[in-house]
Amino acid sequence: MRDIIDDLLRVWHSGRTGGLATIVRTMGAAPLPVGSAMLVDPDGGVYGAVTDGGLEEIAYESVLQAARTGRRAMHRYGVATGAEGAVDRDGMMDVFTEPFSRRDFPEFPIIAGEISAHRRITLFTVVWNSDADLIGQHLVTDKPHATELLALPDSDVFVSSFAPPPRLIIFGANSFAAALTVQAALLGYRVTICDSRHTFAQPEKFPGAEVVVDWPHRYLNTLSSAGEIDGSTAIVVTSHDPKFEIPLLTVALRLPELGYLGAMGSRAVHTQRMEDLRAGGFNEATLARLYSPAGLDLGARTAAELAIAIAAEMIAARTLQSGRHALHTNPSAPLKKAVGLGI
């Protein structure tokens, strides 16, 4: 639902009625994860998705019927067969459809506001009950909960949990930072750009990102002291001037939790960087936390290509997957390599 918040708000404020579908349970090889949602607006426009392939039209008709009739219902779709209610050994999914409007979902602006403010919000929706009048009822809370379908004695309740988005902090306001901001936004990151130079740190150059003018190591220390760095936070250093980079990496490598720490640069820059950090007292085990040079070895050359390589590496680090790498500083450490950019 997070990716179609603006579209949902537009329909809600219009006073008209659309239809909303949400995947509440999957079995086997479902195309999209639990919680994925699709909106059909009053004019028939589609936003988001709950399936792909031949099921798209079937799901669309189900949501359209919810909008037109006001009926709330559960639908089971076979992933391979595309048939509703059929047993499918390759996978099945349960989709809940409901009308969406001010009348049907009066609590929605609260949810949208909390998500936009990067605060945790959890939505409980009754998707089945012996009393049909209770189906479609919503409850909003700020208590954390897993996104899942709860089977209660006389009711099934779907829980949609919206945690604050992961944060990416980019140090260095340049073209690489601008390209990476675009890629990170597509992945759902909240992006902050930090640079000590007022001339370069101009907000209009980085749409959608927070721009901070401060010394990198000082800003990172401030965030850490405020408890704003955790295991989901990613940090990328795009400016490899040692007077900025080494104090910053010194702070970053001492953080107890960090999802990803990457530093751009050529092989020569990487070599000097590692020597400087070793001279600062860091051992090989600690240095293995640093992805240097940042980015999977995709043959990237431009800022946009490098942004894709770094974004791919961030995903691989988050999911503990490996990839093709050109340089392994420590063979036992995942994703340590160089992309060979002469920058």
C-alpha positions as CSV (number, residue, x, y, z in Angstrom):
1,M,0.0,0.0,0.0
2,R,2.9,2.4,0.7
3,D,3.7,2.8,-3.0
4,I,0.1,3.9,-3.9
5,I,-0.5,6.2,-0.9
6,D,-0.8,9.4,-3.0
7,D,-3.3,7.7,-5.4
8,L,-5.4,6.4,-2.5
9,L,-5.4,9.9,-0.9
10,R,-6.5,11.4,-4.2
11,V,-9.5,9.0,-4.4
12,W,-10.3,9.5,-0.8
13,H,-10.4,13.3,-1.1
14,S,-12.5,13.1,-4.3
15,G,-15.5,11.8,-2.4
16,R,-15.9,9.1,-5.0
17,T,-15.5,5.3,-4.6
18,G,-12.8,3.1,-5.9
19,G,-11.8,-0.5,-5.2
20,L,-8.9,-1.8,-3.2
21,A,-7.3,-5.3,-3.4
22,T,-4.7,-6.6,-0.9
23,I,-2.8,-9.9,-0.9
24,V,-3.4,-11.3,2.6
25,R,-1.9,-14.8,2.2
26,T,0.3,-16.6,-0.3
27,M,1.1,-20.3,-0.7
28,G,3.9,-21.5,-3.0
29,A,5.3,-19.4,-5.8
30,A,3.1,-16.3,-5.5
31,P,4.3,-13.4,-7.8
32,L,4.1,-10.7,-5.2
33,P,4.5,-10.6,-1.4
34,V,1.8,-10.5,1.2
35,G,0.6,-6.9,1.7
36,S,0.9,-5.9,-2.0
37,A,-2.1,-3.8,-3.0
38,M,-3.9,-2.5,-6.1
39,L,-6.3,0.4,-6.4
40,V,-8.8,0.8,-9.2
41,D,-10.0,4.4,-9.1
42,P,-13.5,5.6,-9.9
43,D,-12.5,6.1,-13.6
44,G,-11.0,2.6,-13.9
45,G,-7.4,3.6,-13.6
46,V,-5.1,1.0,-12.0
47,Y,-2.4,1.8,-9.4
48,G,-0.2,-0.8,-7.8
49,A,-0.5,-4.6,-8.4
50,V,-1.5,-7.8,-6.7
51,T,-0.5,-10.2,-9.5
52,D,1.0,-10.4,-13.0
53,G,0.4,-12.3,-16.2
54,G,-3.1,-13.7,-17.0
55,L,-4.4,-13.0,-13.5
56,E,-4.3,-9.2,-13.9
57,E,-7.6,-9.0,-15.8
58,I,-9.3,-11.4,-13.3
59,A,-8.1,-9.4,-10.3
60,Y,-9.1,-6.1,-12.0
61,E,-12.7,-7.3,-12.5
62,S,-12.9,-8.4,-8.8
63,V,-11.7,-5.0,-7.6
64,L,-14.0,-3.2,-10.0
65,Q,-16.9,-5.1,-8.6
66,A,-16.0,-4.2,-5.1
67,A,-16.1,-0.5,-6.1
68,R,-19.4,-0.8,-7.9
69,T,-21.3,-3.0,-5.5
70,G,-19.7,-2.1,-2.2
71,R,-19.2,-5.9,-1.6
72,R,-16.2,-7.1,0.5
73,A,-14.9,-10.5,-0.4
74,M,-12.0,-12.9,-0.3
75,H,-10.7,-14.4,-3.5
76,R,-8.3,-17.4,-4.0
77,Y,-6.3,-17.4,-7.2
78,G,-4.2,-20.2,-8.7
79,V,-0.9,-18.6,-9.7
80,A,-0.2,-20.9,-12.7
81,T,-3.8,-21.6,-13.8
82,G,-5.1,-18.1,-13.4
83,A,-8.4,-19.5,-12.2
84,E,-10.2,-18.3,-9.1
85,G,-10.9,-21.0,-6.5
86,A,-8.9,-23.6,-8.3
87,V,-6.3,-25.8,-6.6
88,D,-2.9,-25.0,-8.0
89,R,0.2,-27.0,-7.0
90,D,2.5,-24.2,-8.2
91,G,1.1,-21.7,-5.8
92,M,-2.0,-19.8,-4.7
93,M,-2.8,-16.5,-3.1
94,D,-5.7,-15.0,-1.2
95,V,-6.8,-11.5,-2.1
96,F,-9.2,-9.4,-0.1
97,T,-11.2,-6.8,-2.1
98,E,-13.2,-3.9,-0.7
99,P,-14.6,-0.6,-1.7
100,F,-12.4,2.4,-1.0
101,S,-13.8,5.9,-0.1
102,R,-14.3,8.3,2.7
103,R,-17.3,6.4,3.9
104,D,-15.7,2.9,3.6
105,F,-12.3,3.9,5.0
106,P,-12.6,7.0,7.2
107,E,-9.3,6.2,9.0
108,F,-7.2,6.3,5.9
109,P,-5.7,9.9,6.2
110,I,-4.3,8.9,9.6
111,I,-2.4,6.0,8.0
112,A,-1.2,8.1,5.1
113,G,0.0,10.9,7.5
114,E,1.9,8.5,9.7
115,I,3.6,6.8,6.7
116,S,4.5,10.2,5.2
117,A,6.0,11.3,8.6
118,H,8.1,8.1,8.7
119,R,6.4,6.8,11.8
120,R,5.3,3.3,12.5
121,I,1.6,2.5,11.9
122,T,-0.3,-0.8,11.9
123,L,-3.6,-1.5,10.2
124,F,-5.9,-4.4,11.2
125,T,-8.6,-5.3,8.7
126,V,-11.4,-7.9,9.3
127,V,-11.4,-10.0,6.1
128,W,-13.8,-12.7,7.3
129,N,-16.3,-12.9,10.1
130,S,-19.4,-14.9,10.8
131,D,-21.1,-11.5,11.1
132,A,-20.9,-10.1,7.6
133,D,-21.4,-6.5,8.9
134,L,-18.0,-6.7,10.5
135,I,-16.1,-7.6,7.4
136,G,-14.0,-4.7,6.1
137,Q,-13.8,-3.0,9.6
138,H,-10.5,-1.3,10.2
139,L,-8.5,-0.6,13.3
140,V,-5.3,1.6,13.4
141,T,-2.6,1.4,16.1
142,D,1.0,2.4,16.5
143,K,2.0,-0.9,18.0
144,P,4.5,-3.0,16.0
145,H,3.3,-6.2,14.5
146,A,4.2,-8.5,11.7
147,T,2.4,-8.2,8.4
148,E,0.3,-11.4,8.3
149,L,-3.2,-13.0,8.3
150,L,-4.4,-13.9,11.8
151,A,-6.9,-16.7,12.0
152,L,-9.0,-16.1,15.1
153,P,-11.8,-18.4,16.4
154,D,-14.6,-16.5,14.7
155,S,-12.7,-14.1,12.4
156,D,-9.8,-13.7,10.1
157,V,-7.9,-10.4,10.5
158,F,-5.2,-9.1,8.1
159,V,-2.4,-7.1,9.7
160,S,-0.6,-4.5,7.6
161,S,2.4,-3.1,9.4
162,F,4.2,-0.1,8.0
163,A,7.6,0.5,9.7
164,P,9.6,3.7,9.0
165,P,11.4,3.3,5.7
166,P,15.1,2.4,5.7
167,R,17.4,5.3,5.6
168,L,20.2,6.0,3.1
169,I,22.7,8.7,4.0
170,I,24.9,9.9,1.2
171,F,28.0,11.9,2.0
172,G,29.1,14.1,-0.8
173,A,26.8,16.3,-2.9
174,N,27.6,15.5,-6.5
175,S,26.2,13.8,-9.7
176,F,26.8,10.3,-8.2
177,A,24.8,11.3,-5.2
178,A,22.0,12.6,-7.4
179,A,21.8,9.4,-9.4
180,L,21.9,7.2,-6.3
181,T,19.1,9.3,-4.8
182,V,16.8,8.3,-7.7
183,Q,17.7,4.6,-7.4
184,A,17.3,4.5,-3.6
185,A,13.9,6.2,-3.8
186,L,12.7,3.4,-6.1
187,L,13.8,0.9,-3.4
188,G,11.8,2.8,-0.7
189,Y,14.7,4.4,1.1
190,R,14.5,7.8,2.8
191,V,17.5,9.6,1.5
192,T,19.6,12.3,3.1
193,I,22.5,14.1,1.4
194,C,25.2,15.6,3.6
195,D,28.0,17.9,2.5
196,S,29.9,20.6,4.3
197,R,30.0,22.8,1.1
198,H,27.0,25.2,0.8
199,T,27.7,25.7,-2.9
200,F,27.3,22.0,-3.7
201,A,24.6,21.0,-1.1
202,Q,21.7,22.7,-2.9
203,P,18.3,21.0,-2.2
204,E,17.0,21.6,-5.8
205,K,19.7,19.4,-7.1
206,F,18.4,16.4,-5.1
207,P,14.6,16.2,-5.5
208,G,13.0,14.0,-2.8
209,A,16.1,14.0,-0.6
210,E,16.8,15.9,2.7
211,V,19.9,18.0,2.2
212,V,22.1,18.8,5.2
213,V,25.1,21.2,5.3
214,D,27.5,19.9,7.9
215,W,30.9,18.2,8.3
216,P,30.2,14.5,7.5
217,H,31.8,12.9,10.6
218,R,30.1,15.5,12.9
219,Y,26.6,14.9,11.3
220,L,27.0,11.1,11.6
221,N,28.0,11.4,15.2
222,T,24.9,13.6,15.8
223,L,22.7,11.0,14.3
224,S,24.3,8.1,16.2
225,S,23.9,10.0,19.5
226,A,20.2,10.6,18.7
227,G,19.7,6.8,18.1
228,E,18.9,7.4,14.5
229,I,21.3,4.8,13.1
230,D,20.3,1.1,13.1
231,G,20.7,-2.2,11.3
232,S,18.6,-1.0,8.3
233,T,20.6,2.2,7.7
234,A,22.9,2.5,4.7
235,I,25.7,4.9,4.2
236,V,27.5,5.7,0.9
237,V,30.5,8.0,0.6
238,T,30.7,9.5,-2.8
239,S,33.4,12.1,-2.2
240,H,36.8,10.5,-1.5
241,D,38.8,13.5,-0.3
242,P,40.7,12.1,2.7
243,K,40.1,15.1,4.9
244,F,36.4,14.4,4.7
245,E,36.4,10.6,4.1
246,I,38.7,9.2,6.7
247,P,37.2,11.0,9.8
248,L,33.7,9.9,8.5
249,L,34.7,6.3,7.9
250,T,36.4,6.3,11.3
251,V,33.1,7.1,12.9
252,A,31.1,4.8,10.7
253,L,33.3,1.7,11.3
254,R,32.8,2.2,15.0
255,L,29.0,2.1,14.8
256,P,27.6,-1.0,16.5
257,E,24.8,-1.4,13.9
258,L,24.8,-0.5,10.2
259,G,23.1,-2.2,7.2
260,Y,25.6,-1.1,4.6
261,L,28.7,1.0,4.4
262,G,30.1,1.8,1.0
263,A,32.8,4.1,-0.3
264,M,33.2,5.0,-4.0
265,G,36.6,5.3,-5.7
266,S,39.1,3.8,-8.1
267,R,41.3,0.9,-7.2
268,A,44.1,3.3,-6.4
269,V,41.8,5.3,-4.1
270,H,40.7,2.1,-2.5
271,T,44.2,1.0,-1.7
272,Q,45.1,4.4,-0.1
273,R,41.9,4.4,1.8
274,M,42.5,1.0,3.3
275,E,46.1,2.0,4.2
276,D,44.9,5.2,6.0
277,L,42.3,3.2,7.9
278,R,44.8,0.6,9.0
279,A,47.1,3.3,10.1
280,G,44.1,4.6,12.2
281,G,44.0,1.3,14.1
282,F,41.4,-0.7,12.3
283,N,42.0,-4.4,11.9
284,E,41.0,-6.6,8.9
285,A,37.8,-7.9,10.5
286,T,36.5,-4.3,11.0
287,L,37.6,-3.2,7.5
288,A,35.6,-6.2,6.1
289,R,32.5,-4.2,7.0
290,L,33.4,-1.6,4.4
291,Y,32.3,-2.2,0.8
292,S,35.1,-0.6,-1.1
293,P,35.0,0.4,-3.9
294,A,31.2,0.5,-3.6
295,G,29.1,-1.2,-6.2
296,L,28.8,-4.7,-7.8
297,D,31.1,-5.2,-10.7
298,L,28.5,-4.5,-13.5
299,G,30.9,-2.7,-15.8
300,A,29.5,0.6,-14.6
301,R,30.9,3.8,-16.1
302,T,28.4,6.6,-15.7
303,A,26.8,8.0,-12.6
304,A,23.5,6.4,-13.4
305,E,25.1,3.0,-14.0
306,L,27.2,3.2,-10.8
307,A,24.0,4.1,-8.9
308,I,22.5,0.8,-10.1
309,A,25.6,-1.1,-9.1
310,I,25.5,0.3,-5.6
311,A,21.8,-0.2,-5.2
312,A,22.2,-3.8,-6.3
313,E,25.0,-4.3,-3.7
314,M,22.8,-2.7,-1.0
315,I,20.1,-5.3,-1.9
316,A,22.6,-8.1,-1.8
317,A,23.9,-7.0,1.5
318,R,20.4,-6.7,3.0
319,T,19.4,-10.2,1.8
320,L,22.9,-11.8,2.4
321,Q,23.3,-12.8,-1.2
322,S,26.5,-12.8,-3.2
323,G,27.2,-11.4,-6.6
324,R,30.0,-11.1,-9.2
325,H,32.9,-9.1,-7.8
326,A,36.2,-8.0,-9.3
327,L,38.3,-7.7,-6.1
328,H,38.0,-9.5,-2.8
329,T,40.0,-7.9,-0.1
330,N,38.9,-10.6,2.3
331,P,37.6,-13.8,0.5
332,S,35.5,-14.7,3.6
333,A,33.8,-11.3,3.6
334,P,30.7,-10.9,1.3
335,L,30.7,-8.4,-1.5
336,K,34.2,-6.9,-1.2
337,K,35.3,-5.7,-4.7
338,A,36.1,-2.8,-7.0
339,V,34.2,-1.6,-10.0
340,G,37.2,0.0,-11.5
341,L,36.0,3.5,-12.1
342,G,38.7,6.0,-12.5
343,I,37.2,8.7,-10.3
